[in-house]
Each structure stands twice: as C-alpha cells, then as structure tokens.
Amino acid sequence: MLVKRLLLAGAMSVMATAAYAECGVENGRVSIIGNEFPAIQTVGAGAQECASDTVEVKSNLTADHQKLNVAGMSGDPAEYTTAIIANSSIVALMNEDLIRPLDDLVAKHGDGLSKNQLITIDGKVMAVAFMANAQHLVYRKDILEELGVEPPKTYEDMLGIAQMIRDKGIMENPVGGAYAAGWNLAQEFNNMFLGFGGEFFKPGTAEPNVNSEAGIKALEMMKALSEYMNPDFLTHDSNATNAEYRAGNVALMNMWGSRAATLTTADGVPQDVVDGFAISGPMTVGGGSTPASTLWWDGWTVAKNISDEDAEATFVAMKNAIDPSILKDDDVAIQAVWLIDGYEPTPAATGVFDAANKGTIPYPTFPYMGLMHTALGAELTDFMQGKESAEQALKDVEAAYTAAAKEKGFL
C-alpha cells in the first residue's frame, strides 16, 4: 500500500484540481527534510498528495537529515519549509531560531489535532508530533528456544546468551547494535548511561558530568557487547544492523520500535528469520530498574525563513500527511506507535509501550544536549577501537563539549 501511495503522489500533476481541493492547499511551496524509515516515508508520501500545478511538494528523506536540516533552513528563503524531527533534533533548530511558532496555524487549520500532538515549548506550539518511539530488544525466539533460555531482561543476560550462541556454533557474532561512529554511537552511550543512573550535566548547570562512574560503566558494557558484534560495527547504523538481522547473522539487538514492524517484510528474508522474529521491552543494566533506553517522539516543524503562504501550505500538507485516514491501511498502521486519533496498538508496538510503562527516561531536551551528543559521537570511537581508556575518552568528550558550549554561550 505504501508503494500505491507513492505512485499516487507521482500522478498528482494529472489530478491537480482534485488534489488541492482535497488538501485545502491552492498555492505555495512544500519542501521536506527528514529521516528515511517507513513511517516517515508514509508521511512524505501523504504530503505529496497535495502537489498540483500551483503547489510544489518535494522531499529529501535521508539518514543524513540531521547533517542537512540546519543548513537547509538557514537561508532566506529556507531551502526546506519543514523538517521532520524528534525531541532531540528540534533543539538544534530552535537554538538557531530556524522554526516558527505554529499557534496561528493551529488555530486556523488544526482541527483534528489532539493536545498530545502539539509540542509546546515556552508556551508556544513549535512542532506537531505524529509518533512515539523507543529502542528495545529484538531477538530470535527460535534460537533462544533452542538454547532453552528466556529473552534477556538485562544487558548482562544478553552477554551470557551471546556467549552461549557462540559456544554452540550457531552464530559467531550474534549481537547487533547501531554503533556507527557519530550520532548512533552517541545514542547507544546515552541509553546505557541513563541505565546506569548517569546525569549528563551537573544539576542546574550546563557543566558536563559524563566523566563519571556511570559513564565508565556504560562504555565498559558497550565494549563488552561489541565483542559479539560484526567487526565492522562502527560502520553499522540502523539500516546496516537491520540488514544483519535480516540476513540471519544476528540473534539479539537493541533496535528502534519504528523499525520493528517492517524488519522482516523485506524481500529475500529467510523464512527462519521471519518465523523467529520477536520483540520485547528495553533491558536494564547494572542492577538498575530504569531501562537503558530513551523515549522519543517524532513530528514536524515549519521553517521561519519562508513566506506565510509557503508556511500555510506546508502546515496543511503535513497535516494531510498524518490524517487519521492513513490508519485504514493495515501496512501503515503497523509502521509506528502513531499519535493519531484512531490508532489501535499493534503487536509491533509492544516494545515501545513497554518502554513507556517501565519509566524509560525521555531523551533530554536541554538546549545544549545536542552539543553533548555531537561530542560523544566524535570522541568515543578511539575507546571502542581499544586505542584509549574509558576515562580518557570521557575526558575528551567533556573537553570537546566545553569548547562548543563556551562558543555558543552556554558556559
């Protein structure tokens, strides 16, 4: 059905009058930057349905979206009229004053949007959320049943099961993880650090606090897990990690809920992988009770440096893209934990709901958290490659963060 939506979007020039009549957009430009997983592809295709002879709609959905959105929205006019973001990436856009408050557009065109979709910061609506997300356990139930073990509840359990899988000769590298150097590696540290009870900053300040016992333990656990991963783990983002699972090379991994429903639907996935696919909630670590994960929402914004006409067209097109009618398509309904009226939880949503119910901490939205995330992504690779100690890596992180925070005026 997603393919059908994309084909319909490509045919909009033939159906121009019907398109803008249905969407409520008669003139303007809509240009989308966002990630590329299935739920966002659905949103992009939904916005495309508003294209016509007088309404231009285009999108750039890419894993590199966070490297492009700030620059692409900094021009006047902005290249992108909307960025599909999460509770982490909205911070960078707000720090640079690149997105506009949406209160006037919500008042004019917001019928049908629920209160929990309106992301309000400092009293102003700055984004419209359409899905929730979290990372949690994905595993091969057939392999665990063969070993006679239950799915791991802790990362320590995961290590033990990984060793059993290797000892039995079932898989040499049974653990998967989105450990690609940069954003992904930093996010895996964030998860583990929170699981160990870490706090990124000293209370009430922007001063870094990752060079701590929790930080060291987090890195040590990540290094231990990497010993059971593909040797090229520092190049594996979510797409590559999922490809390893689909190929039957991985039995245990921490993966995004937004990827779960479509993980085994790709062409060519072996039947034993399809039949053995299972998900569970996020794991804990170090004897703690807080899951080693983070809660997220994904949503869309409207650029500040564009005309009011383009802003209105963008808002209406993006609202059309998340209309409750999309949930009538069963393929779409399972793609995410949708924050859309009428959504009924599916089995694929189990992991995200479990994360929420177990008190998983939302990803921090301090205005300086993006600088910390960047510093972590840049400075942790040497430790993961065995080139320096955990203490030195975290010292380097704090130095890089401090320099950036001073430049931005946070310190």
C-alpha positions as CSV (number, residue, x, y, z in Angstrom):
1,M,0.0,0.0,0.0
2,L,2.9,2.3,0.6
3,V,4.0,1.8,-3.0
4,K,0.5,2.7,-4.1
5,R,0.7,5.9,-2.1
6,L,4.0,6.8,-3.8
7,L,2.6,6.1,-7.2
8,L,-0.4,8.2,-6.4
9,A,1.9,11.0,-5.3
10,G,3.7,10.8,-8.7
11,A,0.4,11.1,-10.5
12,M,-0.7,14.3,-8.8
13,S,0.1,16.5,-11.7
14,V,-2.7,14.7,-13.6
15,M,-5.1,15.2,-10.7
16,A,-4.2,18.8,-9.7
17,T,-7.6,20.2,-9.1
18,A,-8.8,17.3,-7.0
19,A,-5.5,17.3,-5.1
20,Y,-5.6,20.8,-3.8
21,A,-9.4,20.8,-3.3
22,E,-9.0,17.7,-1.0
23,C,-5.9,19.0,0.8
24,G,-7.0,22.7,1.1
25,V,-3.8,24.0,-0.5
26,E,-4.1,26.2,-3.5
27,N,-0.7,27.8,-3.7
28,G,2.7,27.5,-2.2
29,R,5.9,25.5,-1.8
30,V,6.4,22.5,0.5
31,S,9.9,21.1,0.9
32,I,10.5,18.3,3.4
33,I,13.8,17.1,5.1
34,G,13.6,14.1,7.3
35,N,14.7,10.5,8.1
36,E,14.0,7.6,5.8
37,F,12.3,4.9,7.8
38,P,8.9,3.6,6.7
39,A,6.6,5.7,8.9
40,I,8.3,8.9,7.7
41,Q,8.2,7.7,4.1
42,T,4.5,7.4,4.6
43,V,4.3,10.9,5.9
44,G,6.3,12.2,3.0
45,A,4.0,10.4,0.5
46,G,1.0,11.8,2.2
47,A,2.3,15.4,1.8
48,Q,3.0,14.6,-1.8
49,E,-0.7,14.1,-2.4
50,C,-1.2,17.9,-2.0
51,A,1.0,18.6,-5.1
52,S,-0.6,20.3,-8.0
53,D,0.1,22.7,-10.8
54,T,0.2,25.6,-8.3
55,V,1.6,23.7,-5.3
56,E,5.2,22.3,-5.3
57,V,5.8,19.4,-2.9
58,K,9.2,17.7,-2.7
59,S,11.0,15.8,0.0
60,N,14.5,14.7,0.9
61,L,14.3,11.7,3.2
62,T,17.8,10.5,4.1
63,A,19.7,9.1,7.1
64,D,21.8,12.2,6.8
65,H,18.9,14.5,7.6
66,Q,20.4,15.9,10.8
67,K,23.5,17.0,8.9
68,L,21.4,18.9,6.4
69,N,18.4,20.4,8.2
70,V,20.1,23.3,10.0
71,A,22.0,24.4,6.9
72,G,19.0,23.8,4.7
73,M,16.7,26.0,6.9
74,S,19.3,28.8,7.5
75,G,18.9,30.5,4.1
76,D,16.3,33.2,3.4
77,P,14.2,31.8,2.0
78,A,14.9,28.4,3.5
79,E,15.5,25.5,1.2
80,Y,13.3,23.3,3.4
81,T,10.0,24.5,4.6
82,T,9.6,21.8,7.1
83,A,11.9,19.4,9.0
84,I,10.7,16.1,10.4
85,I,12.4,16.0,13.7
86,A,12.4,14.2,17.1
87,N,12.7,15.5,20.6
88,S,16.5,15.7,20.2
89,S,16.8,17.3,16.8
90,I,14.3,20.1,17.3
91,V,16.7,21.6,19.8
92,A,19.3,22.5,17.2
93,L,16.7,24.2,15.0
94,M,15.4,26.2,18.0
95,N,18.9,27.2,19.1
96,E,19.4,28.7,15.6
97,D,15.9,30.3,15.6
98,L,15.0,28.5,12.3
99,I,11.4,27.3,13.1
100,R,8.3,29.4,13.7
101,P,5.6,29.1,16.4
102,L,2.6,27.3,15.0
103,D,-0.2,28.7,17.2
104,D,-1.8,30.8,14.5
105,L,-1.7,27.9,12.0
106,V,-3.1,25.5,14.6
107,A,-5.9,27.9,15.3
108,K,-6.7,28.2,11.6
109,H,-6.0,24.6,10.3
110,G,-5.5,22.5,13.4
111,D,-9.0,20.8,13.6
112,G,-8.5,17.2,14.4
113,L,-5.1,17.5,16.1
114,S,-5.1,16.3,19.6
115,K,-3.5,18.1,22.5
116,N,-0.8,15.5,23.0
117,Q,0.3,16.1,19.4
118,L,1.1,19.8,20.0
119,I,4.7,20.1,21.2
120,T,4.7,23.3,23.3
121,I,7.9,24.9,24.4
122,D,8.0,28.1,26.5
123,G,4.2,28.4,25.9
124,K,4.4,28.2,22.1
125,V,3.5,25.3,19.8
126,M,6.7,24.5,18.0
127,A,6.0,21.1,16.4
128,V,3.2,18.6,15.7
129,A,4.1,15.1,16.8
130,F,2.8,12.1,14.9
131,M,4.5,9.1,16.5
132,A,6.3,7.8,19.6
133,N,9.4,5.8,19.6
134,A,12.0,4.0,21.8
135,Q,14.8,1.4,21.4
136,H,14.1,-2.0,22.8
137,L,15.0,-5.7,22.4
138,V,14.6,-7.5,19.1
139,Y,15.6,-11.2,19.1
140,R,15.3,-14.6,17.5
141,K,12.9,-16.6,19.6
142,D,13.7,-19.8,17.8
143,I,17.4,-19.6,18.7
144,L,16.6,-18.8,22.3
145,E,14.1,-21.7,22.5
146,E,16.8,-24.0,21.1
147,L,19.1,-22.9,23.9
148,G,16.3,-23.2,26.5
149,V,16.6,-19.6,27.7
150,E,14.2,-16.7,28.2
151,P,14.7,-13.4,26.4
152,P,17.2,-11.2,28.3
153,K,15.8,-8.7,30.7
154,T,19.3,-7.1,31.4
155,Y,22.3,-6.4,29.3
156,E,24.3,-8.8,31.5
157,D,21.8,-11.5,30.4
158,M,22.4,-10.6,26.8
159,L,26.1,-11.1,27.2
160,G,25.6,-14.5,28.7
161,I,23.2,-15.6,26.0
162,A,25.5,-14.3,23.3
163,Q,28.3,-16.4,24.6
164,M,26.0,-19.5,24.6
165,I,25.1,-18.8,21.0
166,R,28.8,-18.5,20.0
167,D,29.8,-21.6,22.0
168,K,27.1,-23.7,20.3
169,G,28.4,-22.6,16.9
170,I,25.0,-21.1,15.9
171,M,26.4,-17.6,15.2
172,E,29.9,-16.1,15.7
173,N,28.6,-12.5,16.1
174,P,25.1,-12.8,17.5
175,V,24.7,-9.3,18.8
176,G,23.7,-6.3,16.7
177,G,23.7,-2.6,17.5
178,A,23.5,0.7,15.7
179,Y,27.1,1.6,16.8
180,A,28.1,3.6,13.7
181,A,30.6,6.3,14.7
182,G,28.8,9.6,15.2
183,W,25.2,10.1,16.2
184,N,24.3,6.4,16.5
185,L,27.3,5.5,18.8
186,A,26.5,8.5,21.0
187,Q,22.9,7.4,21.3
188,E,23.8,4.0,22.4
189,F,26.0,5.6,25.1
190,N,23.1,7.8,26.1
191,N,20.9,4.7,26.6
192,M,23.5,2.9,28.6
193,F,24.5,5.9,30.6
194,L,20.9,6.6,31.7
195,G,20.5,2.9,32.6
196,F,23.4,3.2,35.0
197,G,21.8,6.3,36.6
198,G,24.0,8.9,34.9
199,E,23.3,12.6,34.6
200,F,24.7,14.4,31.6
201,F,25.1,17.7,33.4
202,K,25.8,18.9,36.9
203,P,22.4,19.8,38.4
204,G,21.1,23.2,37.4
205,T,24.0,23.9,35.1
206,A,25.4,23.3,31.6
207,E,28.6,21.8,33.0
208,P,29.3,18.3,31.7
209,N,29.0,15.3,34.0
210,V,29.7,12.2,31.8
211,N,33.2,11.5,33.0
212,S,31.8,9.6,36.0
213,E,31.4,6.1,37.3
214,A,28.2,5.8,35.3
215,G,30.0,6.9,32.2
216,I,32.8,4.5,32.6
217,K,30.5,1.6,33.3
218,A,28.4,2.5,30.2
219,L,31.5,2.4,28.0
220,E,32.7,-0.9,29.5
221,M,29.3,-2.5,28.8
222,M,29.3,-1.2,25.2
223,K,32.8,-2.6,24.7
224,A,31.7,-5.9,26.1
225,L,28.7,-6.1,23.7
226,S,30.9,-5.1,20.8
227,E,33.0,-8.2,21.2
228,Y,29.9,-10.2,20.0
229,M,29.2,-7.8,17.1
230,N,30.3,-7.8,13.5
231,P,33.9,-6.5,13.5
232,D,32.7,-3.5,11.3
233,F,30.2,-2.4,14.0
234,L,31.5,1.2,14.0
235,T,30.1,1.5,10.4
236,H,26.6,0.0,11.2
237,D,23.7,2.4,11.5
238,S,20.1,1.2,12.0
239,N,19.9,0.2,8.3
240,A,23.1,-1.9,8.4
241,T,22.2,-3.5,11.7
242,N,18.7,-4.5,10.4
243,A,20.4,-5.9,7.3
244,E,22.5,-8.2,9.5
245,Y,19.4,-9.3,11.3
246,R,17.5,-10.0,8.1
247,A,20.4,-12.0,6.8
248,G,20.3,-14.3,9.8
249,N,23.5,-13.1,11.3
250,V,22.1,-11.5,14.5
251,A,20.0,-13.0,17.3
252,L,19.9,-10.1,19.8
253,M,19.9,-6.4,19.3
254,N,18.7,-3.1,20.6
255,M,16.6,-1.5,17.9
256,W,14.1,1.3,17.3
257,G,10.4,0.4,17.7
258,S,9.7,2.3,14.4
259,R,11.7,-0.4,12.6
260,A,10.2,-3.4,14.2
261,A,7.0,-3.9,12.1
262,T,8.9,-3.9,8.8
263,L,12.0,-5.6,9.9
264,T,11.2,-9.0,8.3
265,T,9.0,-7.8,5.5
266,A,11.8,-7.0,3.0
267,D,12.3,-9.3,0.0
268,G,14.6,-12.2,0.5
269,V,14.5,-12.5,4.3
270,P,15.0,-16.3,5.1
271,Q,11.9,-18.0,6.5
272,D,13.6,-19.0,9.7
273,V,14.3,-15.3,10.4
274,V,10.7,-14.4,9.6
275,D,9.3,-17.1,11.9
276,G,11.8,-16.5,14.7
277,F,11.3,-12.7,14.8
278,A,10.2,-11.4,18.2
279,I,10.4,-8.2,20.2
280,S,10.4,-7.3,23.9
281,G,10.8,-4.3,26.1
282,P,14.1,-2.4,26.8
283,M,16.6,-4.0,29.0
284,T,18.1,-2.7,32.2
285,V,21.8,-2.7,33.2
286,G,24.0,-2.8,36.3
287,G,21.2,-3.9,38.6
288,G,19.2,-0.7,38.0
289,S,15.5,-0.5,37.4
290,T,15.5,2.3,34.8
291,P,15.6,0.9,31.3
292,A,18.8,1.6,29.4
293,S,16.8,3.4,26.7
294,T,15.2,6.7,25.9
295,L,11.6,7.7,25.0
296,W,11.1,9.8,21.8
297,W,8.5,11.5,19.8
298,D,8.8,12.3,16.0
299,G,7.0,15.3,14.5
300,W,7.2,18.1,12.0
301,T,8.0,21.8,12.2
302,V,7.6,24.8,9.9
303,A,10.5,26.9,8.8
304,K,10.8,30.5,10.0
305,N,12.6,31.9,6.9
306,I,9.8,31.3,4.4
307,S,6.7,33.3,3.2
308,D,3.5,33.0,5.1
309,E,2.0,31.4,2.0
310,D,4.6,28.6,2.0
311,A,4.2,28.2,5.8
312,E,0.5,27.7,5.4
313,A,0.8,25.3,2.5
314,T,3.4,23.3,4.5
315,F,1.3,23.1,7.6
316,V,-1.8,22.0,5.7
317,A,0.2,19.5,3.6
318,M,1.9,18.0,6.6
319,K,-1.4,17.8,8.5
320,N,-2.9,16.0,5.5
321,A,0.0,13.5,5.7
322,I,-1.0,12.4,9.2
323,D,-4.7,12.4,8.7
324,P,-6.4,9.5,10.7
325,S,-7.5,8.0,7.4
326,I,-4.0,6.7,6.8
327,L,-4.6,4.2,9.6
328,K,-7.1,2.4,7.4
329,D,-4.2,0.9,5.5
330,D,-3.0,-2.0,7.6
331,D,0.5,-1.7,6.3
332,V,0.7,1.9,7.5
333,A,-1.0,1.1,10.9
334,I,1.8,-1.2,11.9
335,Q,4.7,1.1,10.9
336,A,4.7,3.1,14.2
337,V,3.1,3.9,17.5
338,W,1.1,6.6,15.9
339,L,0.0,9.6,17.9
340,I,-3.0,9.9,15.6
341,D,-6.7,9.7,16.5
342,G,-8.0,6.2,16.0
343,Y,-4.6,4.4,16.4
344,E,-5.0,0.9,17.8
345,P,-1.8,-0.6,19.2
346,T,-0.4,-3.5,17.2
347,P,1.9,-6.3,18.3
348,A,4.8,-4.4,16.8
349,A,4.2,-1.6,19.3
350,T,4.8,-3.8,22.3
351,G,8.3,-2.7,22.9
352,V,7.6,1.0,22.8
353,F,4.6,0.7,25.1
354,D,6.7,-1.5,27.5
355,A,9.4,1.2,27.5
356,A,6.8,3.9,28.4
357,N,5.3,1.7,31.1
358,K,8.6,0.9,32.7
359,G,9.5,4.6,33.2
360,T,12.0,5.0,30.4
361,I,13.5,8.5,30.6
362,P,12.7,10.8,27.7
363,Y,15.7,12.0,25.6
364,P,16.9,15.2,27.3
365,T,15.9,18.4,25.6
366,F,18.4,20.8,27.2
367,P,19.4,23.4,24.6
368,Y,23.0,22.2,25.0
369,M,22.3,18.4,24.7
370,G,22.9,18.5,21.0
371,L,26.5,19.7,21.7
372,M,27.0,16.8,24.1
373,H,25.6,14.3,21.7
374,T,28.0,15.6,19.0
375,A,30.9,15.4,21.3
376,L,30.1,11.8,22.4
377,G,29.8,10.7,18.7
378,A,33.2,12.2,17.8
379,E,35.2,11.2,20.9
380,L,34.1,7.6,21.8
381,T,35.4,5.8,18.7
382,D,39.0,5.6,20.0
383,F,37.9,3.8,23.1
384,M,35.7,1.4,21.2
385,Q,38.7,0.6,19.0
386,G,40.8,-0.1,22.1
387,K,43.1,2.9,21.4
388,E,42.4,4.7,24.8
389,S,40.9,4.2,28.2
390,A,37.3,4.9,29.1
391,E,38.4,7.7,31.4
392,Q,40.4,9.4,28.6
393,A,37.6,9.1,26.1
394,L,35.2,10.7,28.5
395,K,37.7,13.4,29.4
396,D,38.0,14.1,25.6
397,V,34.2,14.3,25.4
398,E,33.9,16.8,28.2
399,A,36.7,18.9,26.6
400,A,35.0,18.9,23.2
401,Y,31.7,19.7,24.7
402,T,33.0,22.5,26.9
403,A,34.7,24.2,23.9
404,A,31.5,24.1,21.9
405,A,29.3,25.2,24.9
406,K,31.6,28.2,25.5
407,E,31.4,29.1,21.9
408,K,27.6,29.0,22.0
409,G,27.5,30.9,25.3
410,F,26.1,28.1,27.4
411,L,29.2,28.1,29.6
